Amino acid sequence: MSKNVSAASSSGASAPSAPAATSPSTPPPVVVRRRGGRAIWAVVAVVIIVVVLVGVGLGTSWYGLQKSSTSSPGSCASGVTLQGAGASFLNALMSSWKSAYTTATGNMIDYTASGAGAGVTSLADKLVDFAATDEPLNASQVAAMPTTVLTLPVTGGPVVIVYNLTGYSHPLNLTANQLAGIYLGTISNWNSSALAVNNPGLPNQAIIAVHRADQAGTTYVLTNLMSLWNSTWNTTVGTTILPTPWPSTPHSLAEKGNSALAKAIAANYGSIGYVDLPDAINSHLSTAGVENLAHHYIQPTIAATEAAIANLSGQKIPSATGNWSAVSWVNSPGTYDYPLATLSYFFVLKDPSLGYTKSVTDAQVLIQWLHWALTKGQTLSAAVDYVNPPANIVTQDLNALGTMVYSGASIPACT
């Protein structure tokens, strides 16, 4: 994967010039949901964005899709169940979306959080109407699809470094180099001198490095950042959804799914791992600050993640049918940007008749669902700790829906 910005690559655990550690008088931070006026204004801002997007699309029958050549569209069918599978990263948002979408339309979403890689395989094997991951498709995944696939960024958030050092009263601050050392096994004890440089008073305790056992987008995001900063990781493991084999460490655990990984951290003193923000919050886990390009240790807040994604939204964004494999949202250059940010993607076949979708009626509902998630669904993100994609990307997504066909023919519009 190409770098977003130049980052000095070094081997082993020698971190880039580390900033001074955060004041030791502060207890280990636990990220909590924002409350009060700021959250309300965030929701108001999202609503305004959605109103603008809907207004832009009023001239088309799909709010941004191609106009129907017939009279005004009728109502979409109800009682249809769509099948989806993939990343557990967006589980909390999917739960909120599914309920609200069913209430609004009478249609249902059956989503299985099987892991990013399993979701993509399910779409290629014609087992689901759509897949979700936290990584763009690579060339081999695109080639495995039965037809052209659309890449639709739908939400975003931070990949959170969580740990269990109950009784340790200082905030934990880590560099990408140190994280690579932990997962390579070259840093195996919390009181290692490699960690003491920016973390005073760590206990003499073996590190239990917990990773995902399944193909996970969160693993992809973490390994992306570590590959940019640690030459040993980059050349021996690289950016991947599942290192095979996983680097050998003195003490390690592997778990399937973010929720299971969070539970393993909570149950094992001395452990460290990585999950989505809702799982970190709901499990009441301590979260580490991660060093960014400006040499600040940044906590995985919504504001720091929004800033990171916004600052990288100016990179060259491919079309929905283009090659996204070089697009990355880590290592953003902003002064207070969180360096482990990501967008999550829906993948859908441009002609769903060549996949799982069984009828043109189901294809109409599939477009209805995708359009709903990209408009009304965006107003629900902040309440469950997710970040909306930049408006220009949402607009591109909506326009891409207008290119979908069924058995090569235009899909009749419905609302």
HELIX and SHEET records of a PDB file:
HELIX    1   1 GLY A   37  VAL A   56  1                                  20    
HELIX    2   2 ASN A   91  THR A  105  1                                  15    
HELIX    3   3 ALA A  116  ALA A  124  1                                   9    
HELIX    4   4 ALA A  139  ALA A  144  1                                   6    
HELIX    5   5 ALA A  176  LEU A  184  1                                   9    
HELIX    6   6 SER A  193  ALA A  196  1                                   4    
HELIX    7   7 GLY A  217  TRP A  229  1                                  13    
HELIX    8   8 SER A  231  THR A  236  1                                   6    
HELIX    9   9 ASN A  258  ALA A  267  1                                  10    
HELIX   10  10 LEU A  277  ASN A  282  1                                   6    
HELIX   11  11 ILE A  302  LEU A  312  1                                  11    
HELIX   12  12 PRO A  352  LEU A  354  5                                   3    
HELIX   13  13 VAL A  360  LEU A  374  1                                  15    
HELIX   14  14 LYS A  376  LEU A  380  5                                   5    
HELIX   15  15 ALA A  382  VAL A  384  5                                   3    
HELIX   16  16 ALA A  391  LEU A  401  1                                  11    
SHEET    1   A 8 MET A 108  THR A 112  0                                        
SHEET    2   A 8 THR A  81  GLY A  86  1                                        
SHEET    3   A 8 PHE A 130  THR A 133  1                                        
SHEET    4   A 8 ALA A 341  LEU A 349 -1                                        
SHEET    5   A 8 VAL A 149  TYR A 163 -1                                        
SHEET    6   A 8 SER A 271  ASP A 276 -1                                        
SHEET    7   A 8 ILE A 208  ARG A 212  1                                        
SHEET    8   A 8 SER A 252  GLU A 255  1                                        
SHEET    1   B 6 MET A 108  THR A 112  0                                        
SHEET    2   B 6 THR A  81  GLY A  86  1                                        
SHEET    3   B 6 PHE A 130  THR A 133  1                                        
SHEET    4   B 6 ALA A 341  LEU A 349 -1                                        
SHEET    5   B 6 VAL A 149  TYR A 163 -1                                        
SHEET    6   B 6 SER A 286  THR A 287 -1                                        
SHEET    1   C 3 ASN A 173  LEU A 174  0                                        
SHEET    2   C 3 GLY A 289  GLU A 291  1                                        
SHEET    3   C 3 TYR A 297  ILE A 298 -1                                        
SHEET    1   D 2 VAL A 405  TYR A 406  0                                        
SHEET    2   D 2 ALA A 409  SER A 410 -1                                        
END                                                                             
